[in-house]
């Protein structure tokens, strides 16, 4: 089983906590993307990134001096989003770190597919960014089926904890024999299941941590996840989708 998650926009450098295991699998492709980004003006980059002046300036500076094989941070420590705060890799024990090393994979618009301890540098490039590479239209086309192919070589079951932006870079290209199981974290409202972005990110990170703590190896075992007020909903779930619903708090007199 492999667990896939999204990256985060905000990144940091940490060369002290853990040493990287090695370099990303698709480093040659990241090099192509880096050169493509470096060919753009500061204004074009800011328009691509859709960010404010401060963030644009920081990332333009990073890009101008970018070296993909120096001052590397393990990927799982490099991302600073909500999901990663709840995963809390910095305080995982040795056995739990070994678990995520084997089972966790991070999707990336820039690096494609990352193992948690692959060494990375800070970058800004979302998978849905309309970046033209070698005359092609966008990153989904650039990566094509390569990410799915690599995952299919590693496992017959993928647990999808990634956002739709990233999971659609994998799911359409998987062979039919690979199970793709998506987790939904939502609330029932007016007969519909509604997902809220921040709460979903929290739950995805918490689930990875929960799985590492329990050394989960079977997708069916994740139905026992009951953290942050979520409970598995069998009636809303099927072989392709596991639904976890936020429990309503009961008001007391």
C-alpha positions as CSV (number, residue, x, y, z in Angstrom):
1,X,0.0,0.0,0.0
2,X,1.1,3.5,-0.8
3,X,-0.4,6.7,0.7
4,X,-0.4,9.8,-1.5
5,X,-0.7,13.3,-0.1
6,X,-0.4,16.8,-1.6
7,X,2.5,19.2,-0.9
8,X,2.1,22.6,0.7
9,X,2.7,26.0,-0.8
10,X,4.8,27.2,2.1
11,X,8.2,25.6,2.5
12,X,11.3,25.9,4.7
13,X,14.9,24.8,4.9
14,X,15.9,22.3,7.6
15,X,19.3,20.7,7.1
16,X,19.7,19.7,10.7
17,X,16.8,17.4,11.9
18,X,17.3,14.5,9.5
19,X,19.6,13.9,6.6
20,X,18.0,13.2,3.2
21,X,18.0,9.6,2.0
22,X,18.8,10.7,-1.5
23,X,17.5,12.7,-4.5
24,X,14.0,12.7,-6.0
25,X,13.1,10.1,-8.6
26,X,12.4,12.6,-11.3
27,X,15.2,15.1,-10.7
28,X,15.9,15.4,-14.5
29,X,12.3,16.6,-15.0
30,X,12.6,19.0,-12.1
31,X,15.7,20.4,-13.8
32,X,13.6,21.0,-17.0
33,X,10.9,22.8,-15.0
34,X,13.5,24.9,-13.1
35,X,15.0,26.1,-16.4
36,X,11.6,26.8,-17.8
37,X,10.7,28.9,-14.7
38,X,14.0,30.7,-14.8
39,X,13.3,31.8,-18.3
40,X,10.3,33.8,-17.2
41,X,10.3,37.4,-16.0
42,X,9.4,38.3,-12.4
43,X,6.1,39.6,-13.6
44,X,5.3,36.4,-15.5
45,X,6.3,34.3,-12.5
46,X,4.0,36.3,-10.2
47,X,1.1,35.9,-12.6
48,X,1.8,32.1,-12.7
49,X,2.0,31.8,-9.0
50,X,-1.0,34.1,-8.3
51,X,0.6,35.5,-5.1
52,X,1.3,38.9,-3.5
53,X,4.5,40.9,-4.1
54,X,6.2,39.7,-1.0
55,X,5.8,36.0,-1.7
56,X,6.7,36.6,-5.4
57,X,9.9,38.4,-4.5
58,X,10.9,35.6,-2.1
59,X,10.3,32.9,-4.6
60,X,12.0,34.8,-7.5
61,X,15.1,35.1,-5.3
62,X,14.9,31.4,-4.5
63,X,14.5,30.5,-8.1
64,X,17.4,32.7,-9.4
65,X,19.9,30.9,-7.0
66,X,18.3,27.5,-7.1
67,X,20.5,24.4,-7.0
68,X,18.7,21.0,-6.9
69,X,21.6,19.1,-5.3
70,X,22.7,21.4,-2.4
71,X,21.3,22.5,1.0
72,X,18.6,19.8,0.8
73,X,15.7,19.3,3.2
74,X,13.9,15.9,3.5
75,X,10.6,16.5,1.7
76,X,8.3,15.6,4.7
77,X,10.1,18.3,6.7
78,X,10.2,20.9,3.9
79,X,6.5,21.5,3.7
80,X,4.9,23.7,6.3
81,X,1.1,23.5,5.6
82,X,-1.6,22.4,8.0
83,X,-1.6,18.8,6.9
84,X,2.1,18.6,7.7
85,X,1.6,20.1,11.2
86,X,-0.9,17.4,12.0
87,X,1.4,14.7,10.5
88,X,4.1,16.2,12.8
89,X,7.0,14.2,11.3
90,X,9.6,15.9,13.6
91,X,8.3,14.0,16.6
92,X,7.6,10.6,15.0
93,X,9.5,7.7,16.6
94,X,12.0,5.6,14.7
95,X,9.5,2.8,13.8
96,X,7.0,5.5,12.6
97,X,9.6,7.2,10.5
98,X,10.4,3.9,8.9
99,X,6.7,3.4,8.2
100,X,6.3,6.7,6.3
101,X,9.6,6.1,4.5
102,X,8.1,2.9,3.0
103,X,4.4,3.8,2.6
104,X,4.1,7.6,2.1
105,X,4.5,9.4,-1.2
106,X,4.1,13.2,-1.8
107,X,2.8,14.5,-5.1
108,X,4.5,17.6,-6.5
109,X,4.0,19.9,-9.5
110,X,7.8,20.5,-9.5
111,X,9.3,17.1,-8.4
112,X,6.5,14.9,-9.6
113,X,6.6,12.1,-7.0
114,X,8.6,12.4,-3.7
115,X,9.5,9.8,-1.1
116,X,9.4,11.5,2.3
117,X,13.1,11.7,2.8
118,X,14.1,12.7,-0.7
119,X,16.1,15.9,-0.5
120,X,14.4,19.0,-1.9
121,X,14.8,22.7,-2.1
122,X,12.0,25.3,-1.6
123,X,10.0,26.0,-4.8
124,X,6.6,27.4,-5.8
125,X,4.7,25.5,-8.5
126,X,1.2,24.1,-8.1
127,X,0.2,21.1,-10.3
128,X,-2.6,23.1,-11.9
129,X,-0.3,26.0,-12.9
130,X,-0.7,26.8,-16.6
131,X,3.1,26.5,-17.3
132,X,4.0,25.7,-20.9
133,X,6.9,23.3,-20.9
134,X,8.6,22.3,-24.2
135,X,5.6,23.5,-26.1
136,X,3.2,21.4,-24.0
137,X,0.2,22.7,-22.2
138,X,0.4,22.5,-18.4
139,X,1.9,20.2,-15.8
140,X,-0.7,17.4,-16.1
141,X,0.5,16.9,-19.7
142,X,4.1,17.3,-18.7
143,X,4.0,14.5,-16.1
144,X,1.5,12.4,-18.1
145,X,1.3,8.8,-16.8
146,X,4.8,8.7,-15.2
147,X,3.7,9.2,-11.6
148,X,1.0,6.6,-11.8
149,X,3.3,4.2,-13.5
150,X,5.9,4.5,-10.7
151,X,3.3,4.0,-8.0
152,X,1.9,1.0,-9.8
153,X,5.3,-0.5,-9.8
154,X,5.5,-0.2,-6.1
155,X,2.0,-1.3,-5.0
156,X,-1.4,-2.7,-5.9
157,X,-3.3,-0.3,-3.6
158,X,-3.1,3.5,-3.3
159,X,-4.7,5.3,-0.4
160,X,-5.6,8.7,-1.7
161,X,-5.2,11.5,0.9
162,X,-4.4,14.1,-1.8
163,X,-6.5,16.9,-3.0
164,X,-8.3,16.6,-6.4
165,X,-5.7,19.0,-7.9
166,X,-3.0,16.4,-7.2
167,X,-4.9,13.1,-7.3
168,X,-6.0,13.7,-10.9
169,X,-2.3,13.6,-11.9
170,X,-2.4,9.9,-10.9
171,X,-5.8,8.3,-10.9
172,X,-6.6,8.5,-14.6
173,X,-3.4,6.7,-15.6
174,X,-3.5,3.8,-13.2
175,X,-3.9,0.2,-14.6
176,X,-7.3,-1.3,-13.6
177,X,-5.7,-3.8,-11.2
178,X,-4.4,-1.1,-8.9
179,X,-7.0,-0.2,-6.3
180,X,-7.4,3.6,-5.8
181,X,-9.1,4.3,-2.4
182,X,-10.0,7.9,-1.6
183,X,-10.7,9.1,1.9
184,X,-13.5,11.8,2.3
185,X,-13.6,13.8,5.5
186,X,-16.8,15.7,5.7
187,X,-20.0,16.7,7.5
188,X,-23.6,15.8,6.6
189,X,-25.7,18.9,5.9
190,X,-29.1,18.9,4.3
191,X,-28.7,15.4,3.2
192,X,-25.3,16.0,1.5
193,X,-21.7,15.4,2.6
194,X,-19.8,18.7,2.6
195,X,-16.0,18.9,2.9
196,X,-14.2,21.9,4.4
197,X,-10.7,22.6,3.2
198,X,-8.9,23.3,6.4
199,X,-10.6,20.5,8.3
200,X,-9.8,18.0,5.5
201,X,-6.1,19.0,5.6
202,X,-6.0,18.5,9.4
203,X,-7.7,15.1,9.0
204,X,-5.4,13.9,6.2
205,X,-2.3,14.7,8.2
206,X,-3.7,13.2,11.4
207,X,-4.6,10.0,9.5
208,X,-1.0,9.6,8.2
209,X,0.3,10.0,11.7
210,X,-2.4,7.6,13.1
211,X,-1.5,5.0,10.5
212,X,2.2,5.3,11.3
213,X,1.6,4.9,15.0
214,X,-0.4,1.7,14.4
215,X,1.7,0.4,11.5
216,X,-1.4,0.0,9.3
217,X,-0.8,-2.2,6.2
218,X,-4.3,-3.0,5.0
219,X,-6.7,-0.4,3.7
220,X,-9.6,-2.0,5.5
221,X,-7.9,-1.2,8.8
222,X,-8.3,2.6,8.3
223,X,-12.0,2.3,9.0
224,X,-10.9,2.4,12.7
225,X,-9.7,6.0,12.3
226,X,-11.6,8.0,14.9
227,X,-9.6,11.2,15.5
228,X,-10.5,14.9,15.4
229,X,-14.2,14.0,15.9
230,X,-14.4,11.9,12.7
231,X,-15.9,8.4,12.5
232,X,-16.1,6.0,9.6
233,X,-19.5,5.9,7.9
234,X,-20.1,2.4,6.4
235,X,-23.3,3.4,4.7
236,X,-21.6,6.2,2.7
237,X,-18.5,4.2,1.8
238,X,-17.6,1.7,-0.9
239,X,-14.6,-0.1,-2.3
240,X,-13.3,3.1,-4.0
241,X,-14.3,5.7,-1.3
242,X,-14.1,5.6,2.5
243,X,-16.2,8.4,4.1
244,X,-15.5,9.8,7.6
245,X,-18.1,12.1,9.0
246,X,-17.5,14.8,11.6
247,X,-19.7,13.9,14.6
248,X,-22.1,16.6,15.8
249,X,-21.6,17.7,19.3
250,X,-24.6,17.2,21.6
251,X,-25.7,20.3,23.4
252,X,-26.1,19.9,27.2
253,X,-28.4,21.7,29.5
